[in-house]
Amino acid sequence: MEYRILGRTGVKVSQLCFGTMSFGSTADEAESAKMFHRCREVGINFFDCANVYGGGRSEEILGKLMADSRDDLVITSKVAMNAGEDINRTGASRRHIQIQVESSLKRLNTDRIDVYFIHRFDADTPIEETVRTLDDLVRQGKILYPAVSNWAAWQIALALGISAREMLARFECMQPMYNLVKRQAEVEILPLAADQQIGVIPYSPLGGGLLTGKYNDQKPEQGRLVDNKMYAVRYGEDLYYQIARRFTDYAAEKGYHPATLAVAWVMTHPAVTAPIIGARNLEQLEDSLAAVDVEMTPAWREEISALSYEPPPAHDRLEEIR
């Protein structure tokens, strides 16, 4: 396992981050423990979580598992998604953030959260209020580094400008969606991260399972990509299935499990710090862990990229790149 500096924080994190969304939902406590200990065995020190995963169970299980090694780990959590039925249990307001960070600290059984993400953009709350609240939490020692997920590049850039102007703690990590069929992050988000020295831990490197070899170029009749509305919308395009089929055939020709090669492709983007890998069980986990053994050159990465599509530049002047 290699270790990389998270942005400009000076904190060294493993080249893979384990996402605990399955803890307490698709993986019971016993299976969660097996995956956690396997990750630690191979050298992973970076674990991603959120207040809404498993209805809070993910944080509780992670808190128990990391009790004996807390100071050796870099732990994340998140706020802003809907965390209950009450009308105010959502968003990035000072009130909601303050309530949720206390709940997360309690479930994780820790005195601080290393990297704390705003999980989505909240159009109802001024960015100034959100970043100032995060700065207050940094000053209180409850979080160490503010971070952001699922924001557009212009929103992130605006927040960075506000933080610089007001001398507030800035976003030090991003968590965008990024995989071989979802490459929008290449247009502005990843270049912004590289320019501003912000750590990047992309989620969904396997495309919700689309890039694991389980699917051909036809949509399945059942499974998460059909039954789960969010994934059905996110990965419902016919083009994505065509890419997945080409990629699966390519991986077979090269002698790799598709999941291994998919994670390695994300991991070797120059702006990426550590892809977030997830699994429902130990068997699934091993395929993603194997990505660290893939010696992918830039030329090889380009070869895999050619199986997909290249997103157009932000300004749409194609003549300037061809």
KOLLUM-93224 format. One record per residue: residue number from 1; z, y, x of N, C-alpha, C in turn. Coordinates in steps of 0.2 Angstrom, whole numbers, plus 5000, padded with zeros to 4 digits. Each point is the difference from the previous one (the first is absolute). Layout:
N
PT;resi;n.up;n.north;n.east;ca.up;ca.north;ca.east;c.up;c.north;c.east
PT;NUM;Z;Y;X;Z;Y;X;Z;Y;X
...
// end
This chain:
322
PT;resi;n.up;n.north;n.east;ca.up;ca.north;ca.east;c.up;c.north;c.east
PT;1;5000;4994;5004;5000;5006;4996;5000;5006;5004
PT;2;4995;5005;4999;5000;5006;5004;5004;5005;4995
PT;3;5002;5006;5004;5004;5005;4996;4996;5007;5001
PT;4;5000;5004;4995;4997;5006;5001;5004;5006;4997
PT;5;4999;5006;5003;5004;5006;4998;4998;5002;4993
PT;6;5005;5001;4996;4998;5002;4993;4999;5008;5000
PT;7;4993;5001;5000;4999;5008;5000;5002;5003;5006
PT;8;5004;5005;4999;5003;5004;5006;5008;4999;5000
PT;9;5002;4995;4996;5008;5000;4999;5003;4997;5007
PT;10;4996;4996;5004;5004;4997;5005;5002;4993;4999
PT;11;5000;4998;4993;5003;4994;4998;4994;4994;5001
PT;12;5002;4995;5003;4996;4994;5001;5000;4995;4995
PT;13;4994;4999;4997;5000;4995;4994;4995;4994;5002
PT;14;5001;4995;4997;4996;4994;5001;4993;5002;4997
PT;15;4995;4996;5003;4993;5002;4998;4998;4997;4993
PT;16;5005;4996;4997;4999;4998;4993;5007;5003;4997
PT;17;4999;5002;4993;5006;5002;4996;5000;4995;4995
PT;18;5006;4997;4998;5000;4995;4994;5002;5004;4994
PT;19;4996;4999;4995;5002;5003;4993;5003;4996;4996
PT;20;5006;5002;4997;5005;4996;4997;4999;5000;4992
PT;21;4994;5002;4998;4999;5001;4992;5001;4993;4997
PT;22;4999;4995;5003;5000;4993;4997;5008;4998;4999
PT;23;5004;5003;5004;5007;4998;5000;5003;5001;4993
PT;24;5003;4995;4997;5003;5001;4993;4995;4999;4995
PT;25;4994;5000;5001;4995;4999;4995;4996;4994;5000
PT;26;4994;5000;5004;4996;4994;5001;5003;4996;5006
PT;27;5005;5002;5003;5004;4996;5005;5007;5000;4998
PT;28;5004;4994;4999;5007;5000;4999;5004;5002;5006
PT;29;5006;5000;5000;5004;5002;5005;5000;4996;5006
PT;30;4999;4993;4999;5000;4995;5005;4993;5001;5004
PT;31;4995;5001;4996;4993;5000;5004;5000;5007;5003
PT;32;5003;5005;4997;5000;5007;5004;5003;4999;5006
PT;33;5006;4997;5001;5004;4999;5006;4995;4996;5005
PT;34;4997;4995;4998;4995;4996;5005;4995;5005;5003
PT;35;4997;5004;4996;4995;5005;5002;5003;5005;5005
PT;36;5006;5003;4998;5003;5005;5004;5002;4997;5007
PT;37;5003;4994;5000;5002;4997;5006;4994;4998;5005
PT;38;4994;4998;4996;4994;4999;5004;4997;5006;5003
PT;39;5001;5006;4997;4997;5006;5002;5005;5002;5006
PT;40;5006;4999;5000;5004;5002;5005;4999;4995;5006
PT;41;4999;4994;4999;4998;4995;5005;4994;5002;5005
PT;42;4995;5003;4996;4994;5002;5004;5000;5007;5003
PT;43;5006;5004;4998;5001;5006;5003;4999;5006;4996
PT;44;4999;4999;4993;4999;5006;4996;5007;5003;4999
PT;45;4999;5007;5001;5007;5004;4999;4999;5005;4994
PT;46;4994;5000;4997;4998;5005;4995;4999;4997;4993
PT;47;5004;5002;4995;5000;4997;4994;5000;5006;4994
PT;48;4995;4999;4996;4998;5005;4995;5003;4998;4993
PT;49;5003;5005;4996;5003;4998;4994;4999;5006;4995
PT;50;5002;5000;4994;5000;5005;4995;5005;5000;4995
PT;51;5002;5005;4997;5005;5000;4995;4998;4996;4994
PT;52;4994;4999;4999;4997;4997;4993;4998;4993;5001
PT;53;5000;4998;5007;4998;4993;5001;5005;4995;4997
PT;54;4997;4995;4996;5005;4995;4997;5005;5004;4995
PT;55;4999;5006;4998;5005;5003;4996;5006;5002;5004
PT;56;5000;5000;5006;5005;5002;5005;5003;4993;5004
PT;57;4998;4995;4997;5002;4993;5004;4997;5000;5007
PT;58;4994;5003;5001;4997;4999;5007;5005;5004;5005
PT;59;5002;5005;4998;5005;5004;5005;5007;4996;5000
PT;60;5002;4997;4995;5006;4997;5000;5000;4994;5005
PT;61;4994;4996;4999;4999;4994;5004;4999;5002;5008
PT;62;4996;5005;5001;4999;5002;5007;5007;5003;5003
PT;63;5004;5003;4996;5006;5003;5002;5005;4994;5003
PT;64;5000;4994;4996;5004;4995;5002;4997;4996;5006
PT;65;4993;5000;5001;4997;4996;5005;5001;5004;5007
PT;66;5000;5007;4999;5000;5004;5007;5007;5002;5002
PT;67;5005;4998;4996;5007;5002;5001;5002;4999;5008
PT;68;4998;4994;5003;5002;4999;5006;4996;5003;5006
PT;69;4994;5003;4998;4996;5003;5005;4997;5007;4998
PT;70;5004;5003;4996;4998;5007;4997;4997;5004;5006
PT;71;5004;5001;5005;4998;5005;5005;4995;4998;5004
PT;72;4997;4994;5000;4994;4997;5003;4994;5001;4996
PT;73;5001;5003;4994;4994;5000;4995;4998;5007;4998
PT;74;4994;5001;4999;4997;5006;4997;4999;4998;4993
PT;75;5003;5004;4995;5000;4998;4993;4997;5006;4996
PT;76;4996;4999;4995;4997;5005;4996;5002;4999;4993
PT;77;5000;5005;4996;5000;4999;4993;4996;5006;4997
PT;78;5000;5001;4993;4995;5004;4997;5004;5003;4994
PT;79;4997;5006;4997;5002;5003;4994;4994;5003;4997
PT;80;5000;5001;4993;4995;5004;4996;4997;4996;4995
PT;81;4999;4993;5001;4998;4996;4994;5005;5000;4995
PT;82;4998;4997;4994;5004;5000;4994;5006;4995;5001
PT;83;5006;5002;5000;5006;4996;5002;5004;4998;4994
PT;84;4997;5001;4994;5004;4999;4994;4997;5003;4994
PT;85;5004;4999;4994;4997;5003;4994;5002;5007;4999
PT;86;5005;5003;5003;5001;5007;4999;4995;5004;5002
PT;87;4998;5006;4997;4995;5004;5001;5000;5003;5007
PT;88;5006;5001;5003;5000;5003;5007;5001;4995;5005
PT;89;4999;4993;4999;5001;4995;5005;4993;4999;5003
PT;90;4997;5005;5002;4993;4999;5004;4999;5007;5003
PT;91;4995;5000;5005;4998;5006;5003;5003;5002;5006
PT;92;4999;5006;5003;5002;5002;5007;5004;5006;4999
PT;93;5004;5001;4995;5004;5006;4999;5006;4999;5004
PT;94;5004;5005;5002;5006;5000;5003;5005;4995;4997
PT;95;5001;5001;4993;5004;4996;4996;4999;4992;5001
PT;96;4994;4999;4999;4998;4992;5000;5001;4998;5007
PT;97;4997;5003;5005;5001;4998;5007;5007;4999;5002
PT;98;5004;5005;4998;5008;4999;5002;5003;4994;4997
PT;99;4998;4999;4993;5003;4994;4997;4998;4994;5003
PT;100;4993;4999;5001;4997;4994;5002;5002;4998;5008
PT;101;5001;5005;5004;5002;4999;5007;5007;4997;5000
PT;102;5004;5002;4996;5007;4997;5000;5000;4993;4997
PT;103;4996;4999;4995;4999;4993;4998;4997;4995;5005
PT;104;4995;5003;5003;4997;4996;5006;5005;4998;5005
PT;105;5003;5005;5002;5005;4999;5006;5005;4995;4998
PT;106;5002;5000;4994;5005;4995;4997;4998;4993;5000
PT;107;4993;4999;4997;4997;4994;5000;4999;4997;5007
PT;108;4998;5004;5004;4998;4998;5007;5006;4999;5004
PT;109;5006;5002;4998;5006;5000;5003;5000;5003;5007
PT;110;4997;5006;5001;5000;5003;5006;5001;5008;4999
PT;111;5002;5003;5006;5001;5007;5000;4994;5005;5000
PT;112;4994;4997;5002;4995;5004;5000;4993;4996;4999
PT;113;4995;5003;4998;4993;4997;5000;4996;5003;5005
PT;114;4997;4996;5004;4997;5003;5006;4993;5004;4998
PT;115;4996;4997;4996;4994;5003;4998;5000;5000;4992
PT;116;5000;5006;4997;5001;5001;4993;4993;5003;4997
PT;117;4997;4996;4996;4993;5002;4997;5001;5003;4993
PT;118;4996;5006;4999;4998;5002;4994;4994;4995;4998
PT;119;5002;4996;4994;4995;4995;4999;4994;5002;4997
PT;120;5000;5005;4996;4993;5003;4997;5001;5007;4999
PT;121;4994;5003;4999;5000;5008;4999;5003;5002;4993
PT;122;5004;5004;5000;5003;5003;4994;4998;5007;4998
PT;123;4995;5000;4996;4997;5007;4998;5004;5004;4996
PT;124;5006;4998;4998;5005;5004;4996;5005;5003;5004
PT;125;5000;4998;5007;5005;5003;5004;4997;5004;5006
PT;126;5002;5006;5001;4997;5003;5006;5001;4996;5007
PT;127;4995;5000;5004;5001;4997;5006;5006;5003;5004
PT;128;5001;5006;5000;5005;5004;5003;5007;4997;4998
PT;129;5001;4998;4994;5006;4997;4998;5001;4993;5003
PT;130;4995;4996;5000;5000;4993;5003;5002;5000;5007
PT;131;4996;5004;5004;5001;5000;5007;5007;5003;5002
PT;132;5002;5005;4996;5007;5003;5002;5005;4995;4998
PT;133;5000;4996;4995;5004;4995;4998;5001;4995;5006
PT;134;4994;4998;5002;5000;4995;5006;5003;5002;5006
PT;135;4999;5007;5001;5003;5003;5006;5008;5000;4999
PT;136;5002;5001;4994;5007;5000;4999;5003;4993;5002
PT;137;4996;4995;4998;5003;4993;5001;5000;4998;5007
PT;138;4995;5003;5004;5000;4999;5007;5006;5003;5003
PT;139;5001;5006;4998;5006;5004;5003;5007;4996;4998
PT;140;5000;4997;4994;5006;4996;4998;5000;4993;5004
PT;141;4995;4998;5003;5000;4994;5003;4998;4994;4996
PT;142;4998;5002;4993;4999;4994;4996;4993;4997;5001
PT;143;4996;5004;5002;4993;4997;5002;4999;5003;5007
PT;144;4995;4997;5004;4999;5002;5007;4993;5004;5000
PT;145;4995;4997;4997;4993;5002;5000;4997;5000;4993
PT;146;4998;5006;4998;4996;5001;4993;4994;4996;5001
PT;147;4997;4998;4995;4993;4996;5000;4997;5001;4993
PT;148;4993;4998;5000;4997;5001;4994;4995;4994;4999
PT;149;4999;4999;4994;4995;4994;4998;4996;5002;4994
PT;150;4994;4998;5000;4996;5002;4994;4998;5007;4998
PT;151;5001;5004;5005;4998;5007;4999;4993;5001;5003
PT;152;4996;5005;4998;4993;5002;5003;5002;5004;5006
PT;153;4995;5000;5004;5000;5003;5007;5002;5008;4999
PT;154;4997;5003;4995;5001;5007;4999;5008;5001;4998
PT;155;5002;4996;4996;5007;5000;4998;5005;4999;5006
PT;156;4999;4995;5004;5004;4999;5006;4999;5006;5005
PT;157;4994;5003;5001;4999;5006;5004;5004;5006;4998
PT;158;5000;5001;4993;5004;5005;4997;5007;5000;5002
PT;159;5003;4993;4999;5007;4999;5001;5001;5001;5007
PT;160;4996;4998;5005;5001;5001;5007;5000;5008;5002
PT;161;4996;5004;4996;5000;5007;5001;5006;5003;4998
PT;162;5003;4998;4994;5006;5003;4997;5006;4998;5005
PT;163;5000;4994;5002;5005;4998;5005;5000;5004;5006
PT;164;4995;5001;5003;4999;5004;5006;5002;5007;4999
PT;165;4998;5003;4995;5002;5007;4998;5007;5001;4999
PT;166;5003;4995;4996;5007;5001;4999;5005;4996;5004
PT;167;4997;4997;5006;5004;4997;5005;5004;4994;4997
PT;168;4997;4996;4996;5003;4994;4996;4997;4994;5003
PT;169;5004;4995;5000;4998;4993;5002;4993;4998;4997
PT;170;4995;4998;5004;4994;4999;4997;4999;4992;4999
PT;171;4994;4999;4996;4999;4993;4999;4998;4997;5007
PT;172;5003;4994;5002;4999;4997;5007;4996;4993;4999
PT;173;4999;4998;4994;4996;4994;4999;4997;5000;4993
PT;174;4994;4997;5000;4996;4999;4994;4999;4993;4998
PT;175;4999;4999;4994;4999;4993;4997;4994;5000;4995
PT;176;4994;5000;5003;4994;5000;4995;4998;4992;4999
PT;177;4996;5000;4994;4997;4993;4999;4994;5000;5005
PT;178;4999;4994;5004;4995;4999;5004;4998;4993;5002
PT;179;4994;4998;4998;4998;4994;5002;4992;5000;5000
PT;180;4997;4994;5001;4993;5000;5001;4996;5002;4994
PT;181;5003;4999;4994;4996;5003;4994;5003;5006;4997
PT;182;5005;5003;5003;5003;5006;4998;5000;5005;5007
PT;183;4995;5003;5001;5000;5004;5006;5000;5008;5000
PT;184;5002;5002;4994;5000;5007;4999;5004;5004;5005
PT;185;5006;4996;5002;5004;5004;5005;4997;5002;5007
PT;186;4994;4997;5001;4997;5001;5006;4997;5007;5000
PT;187;4999;5003;4994;4996;5006;4999;5004;5006;5003
PT;188;5006;5001;4997;5005;5005;5002;5007;4999;5002
PT;189;5003;4994;4996;5007;4999;5001;5001;4997;5008
PT;190;4996;4996;5002;5001;4997;5007;4999;5005;5005
PT;191;4994;5004;4999;4999;5006;5005;5006;5005;5000
PT;192;5003;5001;4994;5005;5005;5000;5006;4997;5004
PT;193;5002;4994;4999;5005;4997;5003;4999;5000;5008
PT;194;4994;4998;5002;4999;5000;5007;5001;5007;5003
PT;195;4997;5005;4997;5001;5007;5002;5007;5003;5000
PT;196;5004;4998;4995;5007;5002;5000;5005;4996;5003
PT;197;4998;4994;5003;5004;4995;5003;5005;4998;4995
PT;198;4998;4997;4994;5004;4997;4995;4999;4993;5000
PT;199;5005;4996;4999;5000;4993;5000;4996;4998;4994
PT;200;4997;4994;5000;4996;4998;4994;5002;4992;4999
PT;201;5002;4998;4994;5002;4993;4999;4996;4999;4993
PT;202;4994;4998;5001;4996;4999;4994;5002;4993;4996
PT;203;5000;5001;4993;5002;4994;4996;4993;4997;4997
PT;204;5001;4994;4998;4995;4996;4997;4994;4998;5005
PT;205;5002;4998;5006;4994;4998;5004;4996;4994;4998
PT;206;5003;4996;4995;4996;4995;4998;4997;5001;4993
PT;207;5000;5006;4998;4996;5002;4994;5003;4997;4994
PT;208;5007;4999;4999;5003;4997;4995;4998;4993;4999
PT;209;4998;4997;5006;4999;4993;5000;4992;4998;5000
PT;210;4996;5006;4999;4993;4999;5000;4997;4998;5006
PT;211;5003;5001;5006;4998;4999;5007;5003;4994;5003
PT;212;5003;4995;4996;5003;4994;5002;4996;4994;5000
PT;213;4994;5001;4997;4996;4994;5000;5000;4996;4993
PT;214;5005;5003;4996;5001;4996;4993;4994;5001;4995
PT;215;4996;5006;5001;4995;5002;4995;4993;4999;5003
PT;216;4995;4999;4996;4993;5000;5002;4998;5007;4997
PT;217;4993;5001;5000;4998;5006;4998;5000;5001;4992
PT;218;5003;4996;4997;5001;5000;4992;5008;5001;4999
PT;219;5001;5005;4995;5007;5001;4998;5003;4994;4997
PT;220;5006;4999;5002;5004;4994;4997;5001;5001;4993
PT;221;5002;4994;4997;5002;5000;4993;5007;5002;4998
PT;222;5004;4998;5006;5007;5002;4999;5003;5001;5007
PT;223;5006;5002;5000;5003;5002;5007;5002;5008;5000
PT;224;5003;5002;5005;5003;5007;5001;4994;5005;4999
PT;225;4994;4998;5003;4995;5005;5000;4997;5001;4993
PT;226;5002;4996;4995;4997;5000;4993;5006;5002;4995
PT;227;5006;4996;5001;5005;5001;4996;5004;5006;5001
PT;228;5001;5003;5006;5004;5006;5001;4995;5006;4999
PT;229;5001;5004;4996;4996;5006;4998;4999;5004;5006
PT;230;5005;5001;5004;4999;5005;5006;4995;4997;5005
PT;231;5001;4994;5001;4996;4996;5005;4993;4999;4997
PT;232;4999;4999;4994;4994;4999;4996;4996;5007;5001
PT;233;5003;5005;4999;4996;5007;5001;4999;5001;5007
PT;234;5005;4999;5004;4999;5002;5007;4995;4996;5004
PT;235;4999;4994;4998;4995;4995;5004;4995;4997;4995
PT;236;4999;5004;4995;4995;4997;4995;4993;5001;5001
PT;237;4998;5004;5005;4993;5001;5001;4996;4993;5003
PT;238;4994;4999;4997;4996;4994;5002;4999;5001;5008
PT;239;4999;5006;5002;4998;5001;5008;5006;4997;5004
PT;240;5006;5001;4998;5006;4997;5004;5000;4992;5000
PT;241;4998;4997;4995;4999;4993;5000;4994;4998;5005
PT;242;4995;5003;5000;4994;4999;5004;5003;5001;5008
PT;243;5003;5005;5001;5003;5001;5007;5004;4994;5002
PT;244;5005;4998;4995;5005;4995;5001;4996;4994;5002
PT;245;4995;4998;4997;4996;4994;5001;4997;5000;5007
PT;246;4997;5006;5002;4997;5000;5006;5005;5000;5006
PT;247;5006;5003;4998;5005;5000;5005;5003;4993;5001
PT;248;5001;4996;4995;5003;4993;5000;4995;4996;5004
PT;249;4994;5000;4999;4995;4996;5003;5000;5002;5008
PT;250;5000;5006;5001;5001;5003;5007;5006;4997;5004
PT;251;5005;5000;4996;5007;4998;5003;4999;4992;5002
PT;252;4997;4997;4995;4999;4992;5001;4996;4999;5006
PT;253;4995;5004;5001;4995;4999;5006;5004;5001;5006
PT;254;5004;5005;5000;5004;5002;5006;5006;4995;5001
PT;255;5002;4996;4995;5005;4996;5001;5007;5003;4999
PT;256;5000;5005;4996;5007;5003;4998;5001;5000;4993
PT;257;5006;5000;4998;5002;5000;4993;4998;5008;4998
PT;258;4997;5001;4994;4998;5006;4998;5006;5005;5000
PT;259;5006;4998;4998;5006;5005;5000;5002;5002;5007
PT;260;4999;4996;5005;5002;5001;5007;4995;5006;5002
PT;261;4994;4999;4999;4995;5004;5002;5000;5007;4996
PT;262;5002;5000;4994;5000;5006;4996;5006;5004;5002
PT;263;5005;4997;5002;5006;5004;5003;4998;5003;5007
PT;264;4997;4996;5004;4998;5002;5006;4996;5006;5000
PT;265;4995;5000;4995;4995;5005;5000;5004;5007;4998
PT;266;5005;5000;4995;5003;5006;4999;5005;5002;5006
PT;267;5003;4995;5003;5004;5002;5006;4997;5003;5005
PT;268;4993;4999;5001;4997;5003;5006;4996;5006;4999
PT;269;5002;5003;4994;4997;5007;4999;5004;5005;5005
PT;270;4997;5004;5004;5004;5004;5004;5006;5004;4998
PT;271;4999;5002;4993;5006;5004;4997;5005;4996;4997
PT;272;4999;4994;5000;5005;4995;4996;5006;4998;5005
PT;273;5006;5001;4998;5006;4998;5004;5001;4993;4998
PT;274;5001;4998;4994;5002;4993;4998;4998;4999;4993
PT;275;4996;4995;4998;4998;4998;4994;5006;4997;4996
PT;276;5001;5001;4994;5005;4997;4996;4998;4993;4998
PT;277;5003;4995;5002;4998;4993;4997;5005;4998;4995
PT;278;4998;4996;4995;5005;4997;4995;4998;4993;4999
PT;279;5004;4997;4997;4999;4993;4998;5005;4998;4994
PT;280;4998;4994;4997;5004;4997;4995;5004;4995;5003
PT;281;4998;4997;5005;5003;4994;5003;4998;5000;5008
PT;282;5004;4995;5003;4999;5000;5008;4993;4998;5002
PT;283;4997;4996;4996;4993;4998;5001;4995;5005;5000
PT;284;5001;5005;4995;4995;5005;5000;5002;5005;5006
PT;285;5006;5001;5002;5002;5004;5005;4997;4999;5007
PT;286;4999;4993;5001;4998;4998;5007;4993;5002;5001
PT;287;4996;5000;4995;4993;5003;5001;4999;5007;5002
PT;288;5005;5004;4997;5000;5007;5002;5003;5001;5007
PT;289;5005;4997;5001;5003;5000;5007;4995;4998;5006
PT;290;4996;4996;4998;4995;4998;5005;4996;5005;5003
PT;291;4999;5006;4996;4996;5006;5002;5002;5002;5007
PT;292;5006;5000;5002;5002;5003;5007;4997;4996;5005
PT;293;4997;4994;4999;4997;4996;5005;4992;5001;5000
PT;294;4998;5004;4996;4993;5001;5000;4998;5006;5005
PT;295;4996;4999;5005;4998;5005;5005;4994;5003;4997
PT;296;5000;5005;4996;4994;5003;4996;4998;5006;5004
PT;297;4994;5000;5003;4997;5005;5004;4997;5005;4995
PT;298;4999;5007;5002;4997;5005;4996;4993;4997;4997
PT;299;4996;4997;5004;4994;4997;4998;5001;4995;4995
PT;300;5005;4996;5000;5001;4995;4995;5002;5003;4994
PT;301;5004;5005;5000;5003;5003;4994;4994;5003;4997
PT;302;4995;5003;5003;4994;5003;4997;4996;4995;4997
PT;303;5000;4994;5003;4996;4995;4997;5003;4998;4993
PT;304;5006;5000;4999;5004;4998;4994;4999;5006;4995
PT;305;5000;5006;5003;4999;5006;4995;4993;5000;4997
PT;306;4995;4997;5004;4994;5000;4997;4999;4995;4994
PT;307;5005;4996;4999;5000;4996;4994;5002;5003;4994
PT;308;5002;5006;5001;5003;5004;4994;4995;5007;4999
PT;309;5003;5005;4998;4996;5006;4999;5004;5006;5004
PT;310;4996;5005;5003;5003;5005;5003;5001;5006;4995
PT;311;5006;5002;4999;5001;5006;4995;4996;5006;5002
PT;312;4997;5004;4996;4997;5006;5002;5005;5005;5003
PT;313;4997;5005;5004;5005;5005;5003;5003;5005;4995
PT;314;5005;5003;5001;5003;5004;4995;4996;5006;4998
PT;315;4995;5002;5004;4996;5006;4998;4993;4997;4997
PT;316;4999;4994;5000;4994;4996;4998;4994;5002;5003
PT;317;5000;5003;5006;4994;5002;5004;4998;4994;5004
PT;318;4997;4995;4997;4998;4994;5003;4995;5001;5006
PT;319;4996;5005;5000;4996;5001;5006;5003;5002;5006
PT;320;5007;5002;5000;5003;5001;5006;5003;4994;5003
PT;321;5000;4995;4997;5003;4994;5003;4995;4994;5001
PT;322;4993;5001;4998;4995;4996;5001;4995;5002;5005
// end
